[in-house]
Amino acid sequence: MVEGWFADDEDGFRLLGTRCSACGSVFFPRVDSHCRNPGCAGGEMTEVPLSRRGRIWSYTDSRYRPPSPYVTDPELPWEPCALIAVELEAERMVVLGKAAPGITVADLTVGMEVEVVPGVLHEDAETTWTTWRWKPTGVTA
């Protein structure tokens, strides 16, 4: 798990971003050193939990093996996956991520409500690398 990108506690799984105290802009992935808003003179960056739910802004079918940091076994055939761009209304941003296992582009529509859920990026004998996935609300995993 990338330190500081997620929280998984009594409030559930969430993405963590940062908010600028001067302009209120929210960033994900988080920015800890300075505000990236070009119209802002800069303020203190504070960690904020992002909305758990959003609406599909766009989506596509990924049919190629992705580059690093994704780790895949070149001996195994590549499994296509759905990539979803989700608009978080309160934060006024779009966050890209893979669909939850079993969800394909045939299951998705623009404007559909989805929620963030934990997923596995890669695992080996010693480590499991956590990531996020998007799952349509009302779908049981």
C-alpha positions in Angstrom: 0.0 0.0 0.0 1.3 3.5 -0.8 1.6 5.2 2.5 -0.9 8.0 3.0 -3.1 7.2 -0.1 -5.7 5.1 1.7 -7.5 4.7 5.0 -9.2 1.5 6.0 -10.6 1.9 9.5 -13.9 2.0 11.4 -15.2 4.5 8.8 -14.4 2.1 5.9 -12.0 2.2 3.0 -11.3 5.7 1.6 -8.9 7.4 -0.6 -6.9 10.2 1.1 -6.1 13.5 -0.6 -4.8 16.9 0.5 -6.5 20.3 0.6 -4.8 23.7 0.3 -5.7 26.0 3.2 -5.3 29.1 1.0 -7.5 28.2 -2.0 -9.4 25.0 -1.0 -8.2 22.9 -3.9 -8.1 19.2 -3.3 -5.5 16.9 -4.8 -5.2 13.1 -5.4 -2.7 11.7 -5.4 -1.9 13.7 -2.3 0.5 16.7 -2.5 2.3 17.5 0.8 4.8 20.1 -0.2 2.9 22.9 -2.1 -0.3 23.7 -3.8 -0.4 22.7 -7.5 -3.1 25.3 -8.3 -1.3 27.8 -10.6 -3.6 30.6 -9.4 -2.8 30.1 -5.7 0.1 31.7 -3.8 0.2 28.6 -1.6 -1.0 27.4 1.7 -0.6 24.6 4.2 -1.6 21.2 2.8 -3.9 19.2 5.0 -4.9 15.5 4.7 -8.6 15.0 3.8 -10.6 11.8 3.2 -12.2 11.8 -0.2 -15.8 10.9 -1.0 -16.4 7.1 -1.1 -18.9 7.5 -3.9 -18.9 9.2 -7.2 -20.4 9.0 -10.7 -18.8 7.5 -13.8 -17.5 10.3 -15.9 -16.0 7.9 -18.5 -14.8 4.3 -18.9 -12.9 2.1 -21.3 -11.7 -1.5 -21.8 -8.0 -2.0 -21.2 -6.7 -4.7 -23.5 -2.9 -4.2 -23.0 -0.5 -5.1 -20.3 0.2 -1.9 -18.3 3.7 -0.5 -17.6 5.3 -0.3 -14.2 4.4 0.0 -11.3 1.9 -2.7 -12.3 3.5 -6.1 -11.9 2.3 -8.9 -14.1 3.6 -12.3 -15.0 4.6 -12.2 -18.7 4.1 -16.0 -18.9 0.4 -15.6 -18.2 -2.1 -14.2 -20.8 -3.2 -10.6 -20.2 -6.7 -10.3 -18.8 -8.6 -7.2 -20.1 -10.1 -5.0 -17.4 -12.4 -2.0 -17.2 -10.8 1.4 -16.3 -13.2 3.9 -14.8 -12.9 7.7 -14.5 -15.0 8.7 -11.5 -16.1 12.2 -10.8 -16.1 13.1 -7.1 -18.6 16.0 -7.0 -17.7 17.4 -3.5 -13.9 17.5 -4.4 -14.5 18.7 -8.0 -12.1 16.1 -9.4 -12.0 12.9 -11.5 -10.1 9.9 -10.1 -9.1 7.0 -12.5 -9.0 3.4 -11.3 -9.7 -0.2 -12.3 -13.2 -1.7 -11.9 -13.7 -4.3 -9.1 -13.2 -7.9 -10.2 -16.0 -9.3 -12.3 -17.1 -5.8 -13.5 -16.8 -5.3 -17.3 -17.6 -2.4 -19.6 -20.9 -4.1 -20.3 -21.9 -3.5 -16.7 -21.1 0.3 -16.8 -22.8 3.5 -18.0 -21.8 7.1 -17.8 -23.5 8.7 -14.8 -23.7 5.4 -12.8 -22.9 5.7 -9.1 -19.9 3.8 -8.0 -18.0 3.4 -4.7 -14.4 2.9 -3.9 -13.3 -0.5 -2.5 -10.0 -2.0 -1.7 -8.2 -4.2 -4.2 -4.9 -6.0 -4.7 -2.4 -4.5 -7.1 0.1 -7.4 -6.7 1.1 -9.9 -4.1 4.0 -12.2 -3.5 5.0 -14.5 -0.6 5.9 -11.6 1.7 3.8 -8.6 0.6 0.4 -7.7 -0.7 0.3 -4.3 -2.4 -3.1 -2.6 -1.9 -4.8 -0.4 -4.4 -8.4 0.9 -5.0 -11.1 -0.3 -7.3 -14.4 1.2 -8.4 -17.6 -0.9 -7.9 -21.1 0.0 -8.9 -23.3 0.6 -5.8 -25.7 -2.1 -5.1 -23.4 -4.8 -6.6 -22.3 -7.5 -4.2 -18.7 -8.8 -4.5 
